Amino acid sequence: MALLPDITAFYGDGDEAVRLTSGRTIGTIELVRTQELLRAHLPPAPASVLDVGGGPGVHARRLTDRGYRVLVVDPVEQHVRQAREQGLAAIVGDARNLRHADGSFDAVLMLGPLYHLPDGSGRARAWREARRVVRPGGLVAAAALNRYAKLLDLDSPGALDIAATGLRVRRDGPTTYYHDLAELGAEARQAGLDHLGIHGVHGPAYEALRAEERRTGRRDLGERALKSALAAARFTDGHPELAVSSLHLLAFARRPRRSPIRPDPKDTP
């Protein structure tokens, strides 16, 4: 179950560690919003957290600093090295085939795998593995990209194709999968999880911020833009119907306390 070559090449050539921490307004919003949504849903520290596809450990570092016991799993060796250099526990691994015992973590994060698994069977495996290794009653948080939000980007010639197919095939990076909101919740339920809800991470201002970046040539758009975008994103938390306006989504689900794991249809005679 090797990753697509363009995914490993993309992350091998870039520096994912600075994407959320370089001072770029969009990155700051994603970091702040993801962390505050995790704070609202995670069990209290020192709960154990498996950060699947955790990259170089940006979120894991902050959770560890708050007292959580975090293990980063990532398929990119460079990311694992970067996480370890921060003093984090990190191993190479694949979201579709985790090397951990059933029910061994209080929470599982999948903040990257789903949009790098364009094949539905791969995403289903990742969901089932997350459900398997989280304890009964434990939390699963999964990030996804919203296929309809790109329609708000006037500079995206592929927006209609993404909205229609969910796929973005590009020359400068990996093939990316974009979810329909209903599909995202359905994937969690099909894995045997109780779907709790979906939040918009960046909120409705994402494409406006991108347009302002292009107009001004700046990536740090200032305190006013940051505060306004964060306020808009937080407003959508109380209005689930507005999640569709956000490019980045964060879904929360819970493993039932008493429920058998649903078998993989491919394993059924």
C-alpha positions in Angstrom: 0.0 0.0 0.0 2.7 2.5 -1.0 1.8 6.1 -1.4 1.5 7.6 -4.8 5.0 8.7 -6.0 3.9 12.3 -6.5 2.9 12.6 -2.8 6.2 11.4 -1.5 8.0 13.7 -4.0 5.9 16.7 -3.1 6.6 16.5 0.6 10.2 15.4 0.1 10.9 18.6 -1.9 9.0 21.0 0.4 9.1 22.0 4.0 5.8 21.1 5.6 7.1 22.2 9.0 6.7 25.9 8.1 3.4 25.8 6.2 1.4 26.7 9.3 4.1 28.6 11.2 5.7 31.0 8.7 3.4 33.9 9.6 1.2 33.5 6.5 -2.3 34.6 7.5 -3.9 31.5 5.9 -1.5 29.2 7.7 -2.0 31.0 11.1 -5.8 30.6 10.8 -5.5 26.9 10.0 -3.2 26.4 13.0 -5.3 28.4 15.5 -8.6 27.0 14.4 -7.5 23.4 14.3 -6.0 23.7 17.8 -9.1 25.4 19.3 -11.4 22.8 17.7 -9.2 20.0 19.1 -9.3 21.6 22.5 -13.1 21.7 22.4 -13.4 18.0 21.5 -10.4 16.0 22.9 -10.5 14.3 26.2 -8.5 16.1 28.9 -4.7 15.6 29.1 -2.8 13.4 29.7 -4.9 11.4 27.2 -3.1 9.4 24.6 -3.3 10.7 21.0 -2.3 9.0 17.8 -1.5 11.7 15.2 -1.9 9.8 11.9 -0.3 11.7 9.0 1.0 14.2 11.6 3.7 15.4 9.3 6.6 17.1 11.1 4.6 17.4 14.3 3.2 21.0 14.2 0.0 20.0 16.0 1.6 17.2 18.0 4.1 19.7 19.5 1.3 21.9 20.8 -0.7 19.0 22.2 2.4 17.6 23.9 3.1 21.0 25.4 -0.4 20.9 26.9 0.3 17.5 28.5 -1.0 15.0 26.0 0.9 11.8 25.2 1.2 12.0 21.4 2.7 9.5 18.9 3.1 10.8 15.3 2.7 8.4 12.5 3.6 9.6 9.0 4.6 7.9 5.7 7.3 10.5 4.9 10.6 9.8 6.5 11.6 13.4 6.4 8.6 14.3 8.5 9.4 11.7 11.0 12.9 13.0 11.4 11.6 16.5 11.8 9.2 15.4 14.5 11.9 13.5 16.4 14.2 16.5 16.2 11.5 18.4 18.3 11.6 15.6 20.9 8.3 14.0 19.7 7.7 10.3 19.5 7.3 9.5 15.8 7.4 6.5 13.5 7.0 5.8 9.8 3.6 4.3 9.1 0.5 4.2 6.9 -3.0 5.3 7.9 -4.4 2.3 6.1 -2.3 -0.2 8.1 -1.5 1.0 11.6 0.8 -1.1 13.7 -1.0 -0.6 17.0 -3.3 -2.8 19.1 -7.1 -2.4 19.2 -8.3 0.3 21.5 -4.8 1.5 22.4 -5.4 5.3 22.2 -7.8 7.8 23.7 -8.0 9.8 20.5 -6.9 9.5 16.9 -6.2 12.4 14.6 -6.2 12.1 10.8 -5.3 15.7 9.7 -3.8 14.7 6.4 -4.5 11.2 5.1 -8.0 11.6 3.7 -7.2 14.1 0.9 -4.2 12.1 -0.1 -6.2 9.0 -0.7 -8.2 9.5 -3.9 -9.4 6.0 -4.0 -12.5 5.4 -1.8 -11.2 2.0 -0.6 -8.1 3.6 0.8 -10.1 6.2 2.7 -12.3 3.4 4.0 -9.3 1.5 5.3 -7.9 4.6 7.0 -11.3 5.2 8.8 -11.5 1.6 9.9 -8.0 1.6 11.2 -8.6 4.8 13.2 -11.8 3.2 14.6 -9.9 0.0 15.5 -7.0 1.6 17.4 -9.1 4.2 19.3 -10.6 3.0 22.6 -14.4 2.4 22.9 -15.9 5.9 23.5 -12.7 7.5 22.1 -12.6 10.4 19.6 -11.5 10.4 15.9 -10.9 13.8 14.2 -10.3 13.8 10.5 -9.5 16.7 8.2 -10.8 17.0 4.6 -11.0 19.4 1.7 -14.4 20.6 0.6 -15.0 20.1 -3.1 -17.5 23.0 -3.5 -15.4 25.8 -1.8 -13.1 26.1 -4.8 -16.1 27.6 -6.7 -15.5 30.7 -4.8 -12.0 31.0 -6.3 -12.2 33.1 -9.5 -8.6 32.2 -10.3 -9.2 28.4 -10.3 -9.9 27.0 -13.8 -10.3 23.5 -12.3 -13.0 24.4 -9.8 -15.8 23.0 -11.8 -14.0 19.7 -12.3 -13.2 19.5 -8.6 -16.8 20.2 -7.7 -18.0 17.5 -10.1 -15.5 14.7 -9.5 -13.8 15.6 -6.1 -10.4 15.1 -7.8 -7.6 17.6 -8.5 -4.8 16.3 -10.7 -2.0 18.8 -11.0 1.5 18.9 -12.3 3.1 20.6 -9.3 1.9 18.3 -6.6 -0.1 15.2 -5.5 -3.5 14.2 -6.8 -5.9 15.5 -4.1 -9.3 14.3 -3.1 -12.0 16.8 -2.1 -15.1 15.6 -0.1 -18.7 16.4 -0.2 -19.8 17.1 3.4 -22.4 14.4 3.4 -19.9 11.9 2.0 -17.4 12.8 4.8 -20.0 12.0 7.5 -21.1 8.9 5.7 -17.5 7.6 5.6 -17.2 7.9 9.3 -20.5 6.1 9.9 -19.6 3.3 7.4 -16.5 2.7 9.5 -18.7 2.1 12.5 -18.2 5.5 14.1 -20.8 7.8 15.5 -20.5 11.0 13.5 -20.6 14.1 15.7 -20.3 16.9 13.2 -18.2 18.9 10.7 -16.6 22.3 11.3 -15.2 24.7 8.7 -11.6 25.4 9.7 -10.7 28.5 7.6 -14.3 29.5 7.4 -15.8 31.6 4.5 -12.9 34.0 4.1 -10.3 31.6 2.7 -10.6 32.4 -1.0 -10.9 36.2 -0.2 -7.6 35.9 1.7 -6.0 34.1 -1.3 -7.3 36.8 -3.6 -5.8 39.4 -1.4 -2.5 37.6 -1.4 -2.4 37.6 -5.2 -3.5 41.3 -5.3 -0.9 42.6 -2.8 1.9 40.1 -3.2 1.9 39.7 0.6 1.3 36.6 2.7 1.0 38.3 6.1 -2.2 40.3 5.5 -2.2 42.0 8.9 -4.0 41.7 12.2 -7.3 43.1 10.9 -7.6 40.5 8.2 -6.6 37.7 10.7 -9.1 38.8 13.3 -11.9 39.2 10.7 -11.3 35.8 9.2 -11.1 34.0 12.5 -14.3 35.7 13.7 -16.1 34.5 10.5 -14.8 31.0 10.9 -15.8 30.8 14.6 -19.3 32.1 13.7 -19.8 29.1 11.4 -19.4 26.7 14.4 -22.9 27.6 15.6 -24.3 27.3 12.0 -23.4 23.9 10.6 -25.0 24.8 7.3 -22.1 27.3 6.7 -19.4 24.6 6.9 -19.8 24.3 3.1 -18.2 27.7 2.7 -14.9 26.5 4.1 -12.2 24.8 2.0 -10.7 23.0 5.0 -13.0 20.8 7.1 -12.6 19.0 10.4 -14.9 16.1 11.1 -15.4 14.6 14.6 -16.6 11.1 15.3 -16.7 8.7 18.2 -16.2 5.0 18.5 -19.3 3.5 20.2 -18.7 2.0 23.6 -20.3 -1.3 22.5 -20.4 -2.0 18.8 -18.6 -4.6 16.6 -16.2 -3.4 14.0 -17.8 -3.6 10.6 -16.0 -6.0 8.3 -14.4 -4.9 5.1 -16.7 -6.0 2.3 -13.7 -7.3 0.4 -13.0 -9.7 3.3 -16.5 -11.2 3.1 -16.7 -14.5 1.1 
